[in-house]
Amino acid sequence: MEATTTQGRRWVLSSVNETLDATVDMVDMTHRRISIFSSDLEPEIYNAERFLSAVKRLALGKPFVRIRVLIANPSRVVRNGNPFVQLARRLSACIEFRNVNEAYREHREAFFIADEAAIIYRVDSGKWEGIADTHEPAVARRYLGLFDEVWNASRVETEVRELRV
């Protein structure tokens, strides 16, 4: 029996446009699950019509999709508003938001994980430099472990309730 190897694509991100392109590409290739760890739902990415359309296609086109979003600074999202949050209101069966627990708010990184295999990772959420890989399951699982740890320690709090999520 021959083993099948899946070849992924890895590339370096250095701008907001490259990060948006990578994010939309990964939403388009997702089958079941997206996990997003963000400081403030970066509006350049998560307000972009291309991203919102891709999420809507995913949520409406595939059964059992689950999108989980951790926000480290929810007050900034409340103050600035966010179309992704508005979309989540309409697709509440598959999109869920939580505020990052205080104990984890010092994490500066931002990441996006699709189907436990693809990842976009930025060391500093305030900068656009990072890496994207469409098939790196070991790394994706490592950050998904961190995501799950923070997710389980976090809860829906006042700022997110104000968003009616």
C-alpha atoms as an extended CHARMM CRD file, in Angstrom:
* protein
*
       165  EXT
         1         1  MET       CA              0.0000000000        0.0000000000        0.0000000000  PROA      1               0.0000000000
         2         2  GLU       CA              1.3150000000        3.4160000000       -0.9400000000  PROA      2               0.0000000000
         3         3  ALA       CA              1.1560000000        6.3490000000        1.4890000000  PROA      3               0.0000000000
         4         4  THR       CA             -0.4630000000        9.5180000000        0.2130000000  PROA      4               0.0000000000
         5         5  THR       CA              1.3070000000       12.7730000000        0.9550000000  PROA      5               0.0000000000
         6         6  THR       CA             -0.5480000000       16.0550000000        0.7870000000  PROA      6               0.0000000000
         7         7  GLN       CA              1.5600000000       18.9140000000       -0.4820000000  PROA      7               0.0000000000
         8         8  GLY       CA              0.7600000000       22.3100000000        0.9360000000  PROA      8               0.0000000000
         9         9  ARG       CA              1.6930000000       25.7820000000       -0.1010000000  PROA      9               0.0000000000
        10        10  ARG       CA              3.7170000000       27.9560000000        2.2780000000  PROA      10              0.0000000000
        11        11  TRP       CA              4.4230000000       31.6400000000        1.7920000000  PROA      11              0.0000000000
        12        12  VAL       CA              5.5660000000       34.6900000000        3.6960000000  PROA      12              0.0000000000
        13        13  LEU       CA              3.1290000000       37.5270000000        4.3410000000  PROA      13              0.0000000000
        14        14  SER       CA              4.3610000000       41.0980000000        4.4740000000  PROA      14              0.0000000000
        15        15  SER       CA              1.3230000000       43.2970000000        3.8570000000  PROA      15              0.0000000000
        16        16  VAL       CA             -2.3420000000       43.6330000000        4.6700000000  PROA      16              0.0000000000
        17        17  ASN       CA             -3.2840000000       42.6660000000        1.0920000000  PROA      17              0.0000000000
        18        18  GLU       CA             -1.2350000000       39.4590000000        1.2570000000  PROA      18              0.0000000000
        19        19  THR       CA             -2.7880000000       38.6220000000        4.6170000000  PROA      19              0.0000000000
        20        20  LEU       CA             -6.2970000000       39.2490000000        3.3010000000  PROA      20              0.0000000000
        21        21  ASP       CA             -5.6120000000       37.1300000000        0.2010000000  PROA      21              0.0000000000
        22        22  ALA       CA             -4.3080000000       34.2710000000        2.3650000000  PROA      22              0.0000000000
        23        23  THR       CA             -7.2690000000       34.5100000000        4.7260000000  PROA      23              0.0000000000
        24        24  VAL       CA             -9.8300000000       34.4000000000        1.9140000000  PROA      24              0.0000000000
        25        25  ASP       CA             -7.9650000000       31.4960000000        0.2580000000  PROA      25              0.0000000000
        26        26  MET       CA             -8.0570000000       29.5400000000        3.4940000000  PROA      26              0.0000000000
        27        27  VAL       CA            -11.7400000000       30.2160000000        4.1050000000  PROA      27              0.0000000000
        28        28  ASP       CA            -12.4120000000       28.9660000000        0.5690000000  PROA      28              0.0000000000
        29        29  MET       CA            -10.5350000000       25.7120000000        1.2170000000  PROA      29              0.0000000000
        30        30  THR       CA            -12.1430000000       25.0650000000        4.6250000000  PROA      30              0.0000000000
        31        31  HSD       CA            -14.4870000000       22.1000000000        5.0050000000  PROA      31              0.0000000000
        32        32  ARG       CA            -15.5570000000       22.2050000000        8.6360000000  PROA      32              0.0000000000
        33        33  ARG       CA            -13.7950000000       24.3900000000       11.1540000000  PROA      33              0.0000000000
        34        34  ILE       CA            -12.1010000000       27.7670000000       11.4770000000  PROA      34              0.0000000000
        35        35  SER       CA            -10.4920000000       29.0730000000       14.6650000000  PROA      35              0.0000000000
        36        36  ILE       CA             -9.4380000000       32.7340000000       14.7950000000  PROA      36              0.0000000000
        37        37  PHE       CA             -7.3360000000       34.3450000000       17.5350000000  PROA      37              0.0000000000
        38        38  SER       CA             -7.3180000000       38.1150000000       17.0710000000  PROA      38              0.0000000000
        39        39  SER       CA             -6.6000000000       41.1550000000       19.1580000000  PROA      39              0.0000000000
        40        40  ASP       CA             -9.4370000000       43.2240000000       17.7150000000  PROA      40              0.0000000000
        41        41  LEU       CA            -10.8170000000       41.5340000000       14.5880000000  PROA      41              0.0000000000
        42        42  GLU       CA             -8.4650000000       43.5320000000       12.4020000000  PROA      42              0.0000000000
        43        43  PRO       CA            -10.8860000000       45.5660000000       10.2610000000  PROA      43              0.0000000000
        44        44  GLU       CA             -8.5880000000       45.4520000000        7.2290000000  PROA      44              0.0000000000
        45        45  ILE       CA             -9.1750000000       41.6860000000        7.1300000000  PROA      45              0.0000000000
        46        46  TYR       CA            -12.4370000000       40.9040000000        8.8880000000  PROA      46              0.0000000000
        47        47  ASN       CA            -14.4090000000       43.8790000000        7.5070000000  PROA      47              0.0000000000
        48        48  ALA       CA            -13.3510000000       43.1230000000        3.9360000000  PROA      48              0.0000000000
        49        49  GLU       CA            -16.2330000000       42.1700000000        1.6490000000  PROA      49              0.0000000000
        50        50  ARG       CA            -14.1520000000       39.3610000000        0.1170000000  PROA      50              0.0000000000
        51        51  PHE       CA            -13.6740000000       37.7750000000        3.5420000000  PROA      51              0.0000000000
        52        52  LEU       CA            -17.3220000000       38.2020000000        4.5250000000  PROA      52              0.0000000000
        53        53  SER       CA            -18.5290000000       36.6860000000        1.2390000000  PROA      53              0.0000000000
        54        54  ALA       CA            -16.2010000000       33.7060000000        1.6440000000  PROA      54              0.0000000000
        55        55  VAL       CA            -17.4270000000       33.0790000000        5.2110000000  PROA      55              0.0000000000
        56        56  LYS       CA            -21.0430000000       33.3470000000        4.1120000000  PROA      56              0.0000000000
        57        57  ARG       CA            -20.4610000000       30.8530000000        1.2570000000  PROA      57              0.0000000000
        58        58  LEU       CA            -18.7700000000       28.4680000000        3.6800000000  PROA      58              0.0000000000
        59        59  ALA       CA            -21.4610000000       28.7290000000        6.3560000000  PROA      59              0.0000000000
        60        60  LEU       CA            -24.3550000000       28.3580000000        3.9420000000  PROA      60              0.0000000000
        61        61  GLY       CA            -22.7500000000       25.8510000000        1.5940000000  PROA      61              0.0000000000
        62        62  LYS       CA            -21.3060000000       23.1970000000        3.8690000000  PROA      62              0.0000000000
        63        63  PRO       CA            -23.0200000000       21.3480000000        6.7110000000  PROA      63              0.0000000000
        64        64  PHE       CA            -21.6780000000       21.3400000000       10.2570000000  PROA      64              0.0000000000
        65        65  VAL       CA            -19.3540000000       24.3170000000        9.8220000000  PROA      65              0.0000000000
        66        66  ARG       CA            -18.0750000000       25.8480000000       13.0540000000  PROA      66              0.0000000000
        67        67  ILE       CA            -16.2480000000       29.1550000000       13.2490000000  PROA      67              0.0000000000
        68        68  ARG       CA            -14.8550000000       30.1490000000       16.6480000000  PROA      68              0.0000000000
        69        69  VAL       CA            -13.3520000000       33.5720000000       17.2610000000  PROA      69              0.0000000000
        70        70  LEU       CA            -11.3400000000       34.7180000000       20.2770000000  PROA      70              0.0000000000
        71        71  ILE       CA            -11.0100000000       38.4850000000       20.7070000000  PROA      71              0.0000000000
        72        72  ALA       CA             -8.3440000000       39.8540000000       23.0630000000  PROA      72              0.0000000000
        73        73  ASN       CA             -9.5460000000       43.4740000000       22.9370000000  PROA      73              0.0000000000
        74        74  PRO       CA            -13.3360000000       43.3900000000       22.4940000000  PROA      74              0.0000000000
        75        75  SER       CA            -13.8560000000       47.0130000000       23.5220000000  PROA      75              0.0000000000
        76        76  ARG       CA            -12.1090000000       48.1350000000       20.3200000000  PROA      76              0.0000000000
        77        77  VAL       CA            -14.4560000000       45.9230000000       18.2690000000  PROA      77              0.0000000000
        78        78  VAL       CA            -17.4960000000       47.4110000000       20.0420000000  PROA      78              0.0000000000
        79        79  ARG       CA            -16.2270000000       50.9590000000       19.5370000000  PROA      79              0.0000000000
        80        80  ASN       CA            -15.4130000000       50.4860000000       15.8490000000  PROA      80              0.0000000000
        81        81  GLY       CA            -18.2130000000       48.0830000000       14.9070000000  PROA      81              0.0000000000
        82        82  ASN       CA            -17.5430000000       45.0870000000       12.7080000000  PROA      82              0.0000000000
        83        83  PRO       CA            -19.4730000000       43.5920000000        9.7710000000  PROA      83              0.0000000000
        84        84  PHE       CA            -18.1570000000       40.1200000000       10.6870000000  PROA      84              0.0000000000
        85        85  VAL       CA            -19.9980000000       40.3820000000       13.9970000000  PROA      85              0.0000000000
        86        86  GLN       CA            -23.1520000000       41.4520000000       12.1500000000  PROA      86              0.0000000000
        87        87  LEU       CA            -22.8100000000       38.4340000000        9.8370000000  PROA      87              0.0000000000
        88        88  ALA       CA            -22.3660000000       36.2130000000       12.8850000000  PROA      88              0.0000000000
        89        89  ARG       CA            -25.7010000000       37.4310000000       14.2370000000  PROA      89              0.0000000000
        90        90  ARG       CA            -27.3770000000       36.0490000000       11.1150000000  PROA      90              0.0000000000
        91        91  LEU       CA            -25.3150000000       32.8450000000       11.1520000000  PROA      91              0.0000000000
        92        92  SER       CA            -25.2660000000       32.2900000000       14.9080000000  PROA      92              0.0000000000
        93        93  ALA       CA            -25.6160000000       28.5100000000       14.5520000000  PROA      93              0.0000000000
        94        94  CYS       CA            -22.0680000000       28.2760000000       13.2290000000  PROA      94              0.0000000000
        95        95  ILE       CA            -20.1580000000       31.4180000000       14.3490000000  PROA      95              0.0000000000
        96        96  GLU       CA            -19.3040000000       32.0170000000       18.0030000000  PROA      96              0.0000000000
        97        97  PHE       CA            -17.2500000000       34.7570000000       19.6790000000  PROA      97              0.0000000000
        98        98  ARG       CA            -15.5570000000       34.8350000000       23.0660000000  PROA      98              0.0000000000
        99        99  ASN       CA            -13.4670000000       37.4290000000       24.8560000000  PROA      99              0.0000000000
       100       100  VAL       CA             -9.9810000000       36.2080000000       25.7500000000  PROA      100             0.0000000000
       101       101  ASN       CA             -9.6170000000       35.4850000000       29.4650000000  PROA      101             0.0000000000
       102       102  GLU       CA             -7.4760000000       38.0780000000       31.3040000000  PROA      102             0.0000000000
       103       103  ALA       CA             -4.7810000000       35.4820000000       31.9760000000  PROA      103             0.0000000000
       104       104  TYR       CA             -4.1630000000       35.1430000000       28.2220000000  PROA      104             0.0000000000
       105       105  ARG       CA             -4.4590000000       38.7550000000       27.0650000000  PROA      105             0.0000000000
       106       106  GLU       CA             -0.6930000000       39.2080000000       26.9430000000  PROA      106             0.0000000000
       107       107  HSD       CA             -0.4810000000       36.9490000000       23.8890000000  PROA      107             0.0000000000
       108       108  ARG       CA              0.4870000000       39.2810000000       21.0660000000  PROA      108             0.0000000000
       109       109  GLU       CA              0.1530000000       36.8280000000       18.2100000000  PROA      109             0.0000000000
       110       110  ALA       CA             -2.7320000000       36.4680000000       15.7970000000  PROA      110             0.0000000000
       111       111  PHE       CA             -3.6060000000       33.2750000000       13.9920000000  PROA      111             0.0000000000
       112       112  PHE       CA             -6.2040000000       31.6830000000       11.7730000000  PROA      112             0.0000000000
       113       113  ILE       CA             -6.5200000000       27.8890000000       11.6310000000  PROA      113             0.0000000000
       114       114  ALA       CA             -8.5860000000       26.0110000000        9.0590000000  PROA      114             0.0000000000
       115       115  ASP       CA             -9.5470000000       22.3550000000        9.4620000000  PROA      115             0.0000000000
       116       116  GLU       CA             -6.6690000000       21.5730000000       11.8340000000  PROA      116             0.0000000000
       117       117  ALA       CA             -4.2350000000       21.7200000000        8.9160000000  PROA      117             0.0000000000
       118       118  ALA       CA             -3.9100000000       25.2030000000        7.4060000000  PROA      118             0.0000000000
       119       119  ILE       CA             -2.6110000000       28.1660000000        9.3570000000  PROA      119             0.0000000000
       120       120  ILE       CA             -1.8890000000       31.8560000000        9.0560000000  PROA      120             0.0000000000
       121       121  TYR       CA              0.3780000000       32.9870000000       11.8740000000  PROA      121             0.0000000000
       122       122  ARG       CA              1.5860000000       36.4710000000       12.8130000000  PROA      122             0.0000000000
       123       123  VAL       CA              3.9100000000       36.8390000000       15.8030000000  PROA      123             0.0000000000
       124       124  ASP       CA              2.6640000000       40.3760000000       16.4730000000  PROA      124             0.0000000000
       125       125  SER       CA             -0.9970000000       41.1040000000       15.7990000000  PROA      125             0.0000000000
       126       126  GLY       CA             -0.0900000000       44.7610000000       15.2930000000  PROA      126             0.0000000000
       127       127  LYS       CA              2.0240000000       43.9200000000       12.2340000000  PROA      127             0.0000000000
       128       128  TRP       CA              1.1700000000       42.2070000000        8.9660000000  PROA      128             0.0000000000
       129       129  GLU       CA              4.3340000000       40.1280000000        8.6950000000  PROA      129             0.0000000000
       130       130  GLY       CA              3.6330000000       36.4450000000        9.0780000000  PROA      130             0.0000000000
       131       131  ILE       CA              3.4690000000       33.0790000000        7.4050000000  PROA      131             0.0000000000
       132       132  ALA       CA              0.6870000000       31.1320000000        5.7390000000  PROA      132             0.0000000000
       133       133  ASP       CA              0.6380000000       27.4060000000        5.0410000000  PROA      133             0.0000000000
       134       134  THR       CA             -2.2090000000       25.4160000000        3.4990000000  PROA      134             0.0000000000
       135       135  HSD       CA             -1.0270000000       22.0770000000        4.9070000000  PROA      135             0.0000000000
       136       136  GLU       CA              0.9800000000       22.0980000000        8.1190000000  PROA      136             0.0000000000
       137       137  PRO       CA             -1.1060000000       19.9250000000       10.4710000000  PROA      137             0.0000000000
       138       138  ALA       CA              1.5180000000       19.6060000000       13.2230000000  PROA      138             0.0000000000
       139       139  VAL       CA              1.8980000000       23.3840000000       13.5730000000  PROA      139             0.0000000000
       140       140  ALA       CA             -1.8340000000       23.9740000000       13.1620000000  PROA      140             0.0000000000
       141       141  ARG       CA             -2.6070000000       21.4410000000       15.9110000000  PROA      141             0.0000000000
       142       142  ARG       CA             -0.0640000000       23.0810000000       18.2170000000  PROA      142             0.0000000000
       143       143  TYR       CA             -1.7680000000       26.4720000000       17.9030000000  PROA      143             0.0000000000
       144       144  LEU       CA             -5.1990000000       24.8700000000       17.9720000000  PROA      144             0.0000000000
       145       145  GLY       CA             -4.1990000000       23.4090000000       21.3510000000  PROA      145             0.0000000000
       146       146  LEU       CA             -3.4270000000       26.9280000000       22.5900000000  PROA      146             0.0000000000
       147       147  PHE       CA             -6.6500000000       28.1930000000       21.0480000000  PROA      147             0.0000000000
       148       148  ASP       CA             -8.7030000000       25.4770000000       22.7780000000  PROA      148             0.0000000000
       149       149  GLU       CA             -6.9980000000       26.2150000000       26.1050000000  PROA      149             0.0000000000
       150       150  VAL       CA             -7.8400000000       29.9210000000       25.8350000000  PROA      150             0.0000000000
       151       151  TRP       CA            -11.3390000000       29.1570000000       24.4720000000  PROA      151             0.0000000000
       152       152  ASN       CA            -12.1440000000       26.9160000000       27.4310000000  PROA      152             0.0000000000
       153       153  ALA       CA            -10.8650000000       29.5330000000       29.8950000000  PROA      153             0.0000000000
       154       154  SER       CA            -12.7990000000       32.3510000000       28.2240000000  PROA      154             0.0000000000
       155       155  ARG       CA            -16.4610000000       33.2570000000       28.1700000000  PROA      155             0.0000000000
       156       156  VAL       CA            -18.8800000000       35.6110000000       26.5440000000  PROA      156             0.0000000000
       157       157  GLU       CA            -18.5640000000       38.8880000000       28.4200000000  PROA      157             0.0000000000
       158       158  THR       CA            -20.2630000000       42.2560000000       28.4960000000  PROA      158             0.0000000000
       159       159  GLU       CA            -18.6130000000       43.7870000000       25.4340000000  PROA      159             0.0000000000
       160       160  VAL       CA            -19.5500000000       40.8450000000       23.2270000000  PROA      160             0.0000000000
       161       161  ARG       CA            -23.0870000000       40.7090000000       24.6270000000  PROA      161             0.0000000000
       162       162  GLU       CA            -23.4410000000       44.3380000000       23.6020000000  PROA      162             0.0000000000
       163       163  LEU       CA            -22.6860000000       43.1310000000       20.1100000000  PROA      163             0.0000000000
       164       164  ARG       CA            -25.5850000000       40.7000000000       20.5670000000  PROA      164             0.0000000000
       165       165  VAL       CA            -23.4060000000       37.7530000000       19.6600000000  PROA      165             0.0000000000
